[in-house]
Amino acid sequence: MTISSINWKRMTAKSGFRGSEMAASDSSLGLLRDATTRLKNSDAPQLDARWILAHVLRLDHRDARLRTDLPLTASQVDEFEQLTLRRASGEPLAYILGEWEFFGYRLEVTPAVLVPRPETELLVEWGLELLKDVPDPRIVEVGVGSGAVVIALANQRADLRAVAIDLSPRAIEVARRNLQAHQLLDRVELIEGNLLEPVTGDHHMVISNPPYIVAGDPLLAADVARHQPESALIDDLDEDGLGYHRALIDGFERCVGRSGSLLMECGQGQDSGIVKYAIQSGYQASSRPDLAGIQRVVHVESL
Ligand SMILES: C[S@@+](CC[C@H](N)C(=O)[O-])C[C@H]1O[C@@H](n2cnc3c(N)ncnc32)[C@H](O)[C@@H]1O
């Protein structure tokens, strides 16, 4: 059933749109056009609008039918409007949809976890490369969050086993549901705990995308960061952004021995300080850039 423009006006008014923002529309293409205008402050207004429409219509966002004029029921229009309003207020699309894709794998995301970021794929790629010739690798992930990193690794390596730690019980719950959805709970053990405290020896690698933003950084004022958990973003250890990296450098050898290594994501401009600390601690270290050219991942190993 398509809605009449009278219905549309009633619903958009109910949703809180001002008169000037209302546009009579009873088709998906019209809704997309209007939403794109309203989402002009987003990085990708058209994509956002299409993802929301796909979610409301229970279609894949790549579905070609989204490019045609589709009929929507009144409740679908209402849902589309509510979700568009949330996006226009700066809420990350991933929280609105309740799911996100990382390394090609679908994950549930809630405001209890960081939305997995594309640059973190480098952490997974480099990790896979380092483990290429290691049969039955055993790894530890610190700060599992949604489970994005360990799920990508375990899906790519059917012989991989992992212990995945997070301080946040709510993040652990989300990670558990994601691991279950990917049928990985038999290979990935989840532990609520602090840093590397819950584990000792005999692993091949420690991997982590730790909190590394300095409190007060303007990055935190950005809409996307405002909605994400502070404990996933802010370095509350040394408070200079490198506290977690130092703690992991100090502790990783206890978990991997002298043949294993440590792989960590870092923020723009942090790589040299981390490499320096690793070298001062008696290790060798190197970094690699992400697709934007930012040195994003640091690898630390014994000399
Ligand atoms: C930047 S998020 C990374 C989440 C996920 N691995 C990813 O890459 O999308 C950092 C995670 O570390 C967790 N965390 C913060 N402090 C921690 C600590 N002391 N020990 C263990 N995990 C911690 C946070 O709860 C958060 O889930």
The ligand as a Tripos MOL2 file, in Angstrom:
@<TRIPOS>MOLECULE
LIG
   27    29     1     0     0
SMALL
NO_CHARGES

@<TRIPOS>ATOM
      1 C1         38.9660    0.8330   20.4540 C.3       1 LIG1
      2 S1         37.8920   -0.3830   21.1710 S.3       1 LIG1
      3 C2         38.2480   -1.7740   20.1080 C.3       1 LIG1
      4 C3         37.0580   -2.6830   19.8880 C.3       1 LIG1
      5 C4         37.2490   -3.7220   18.7640 C.3       1 LIG1
      6 N1         38.3890   -4.5800   19.0200 N.3       1 LIG1
      7 C5         37.4460   -3.0220   17.4200 C.2       1 LIG1
      8 O1         38.5740   -2.9510   16.9340 O.co2     1 LIG1
      9 O2         36.4520   -2.5450   16.8580 O.co2     1 LIG1
     10 C6         38.7570   -0.7440   22.6570 C.3       1 LIG1
     11 C7         38.1050   -1.8010   23.5640 C.3       1 LIG1
     12 O3         38.9730   -1.9610   24.7050 O.3       1 LIG1
     13 C8         38.1690   -2.1520   25.8510 C.3       1 LIG1
     14 N2         38.9780   -1.7970   27.0340 N.ar      1 LIG1
     15 C9         39.1920   -0.5660   27.5700 C.ar      1 LIG1
     16 N3         40.0080   -0.6570   28.6300 N.ar      1 LIG1
     17 C10        40.3330   -1.9640   28.7660 C.ar      1 LIG1
     18 C11        41.1430   -2.6920   29.6940 C.ar      1 LIG1
     19 N4         41.8020   -2.0690   30.6740 N.pl3     1 LIG1
     20 N5         41.2400   -4.0320   29.5400 N.ar      1 LIG1
     21 C12        40.5730   -4.6730   28.5450 C.ar      1 LIG1
     22 N6         39.7950   -4.0370   27.6350 N.ar      1 LIG1
     23 C13        39.6740   -2.7020   27.7600 C.ar      1 LIG1
     24 C14        36.9730   -1.2520   25.6230 C.3       1 LIG1
     25 O4         35.8660   -1.6700   26.4160 O.3       1 LIG1
     26 C15        36.7510   -1.4390   24.1180 C.3       1 LIG1
     27 O5         35.8390   -2.4840   23.8660 O.3       1 LIG1
@<TRIPOS>BOND
     1     1     2 1
     2     2     3 1
     3     2    10 1
     4     3     4 1
     5     4     5 1
     6     5     6 1
     7     5     7 1
     8     7     8 2
     9     7     9 1
    10    10    11 1
    11    11    12 1
    12    11    26 1
    13    12    13 1
    14    13    14 1
    15    13    24 1
    16    14    15 ar
    17    14    23 ar
    18    15    16 ar
    19    16    17 ar
    20    17    18 ar
    21    17    23 ar
    22    18    19 1
    23    18    20 ar
    24    20    21 ar
    25    21    22 ar
    26    22    23 ar
    27    24    25 1
    28    24    26 1
    29    26    27 1
@<TRIPOS>SUBSTRUCTURE
     1 LIG1         1 GROUP 0 **** ****
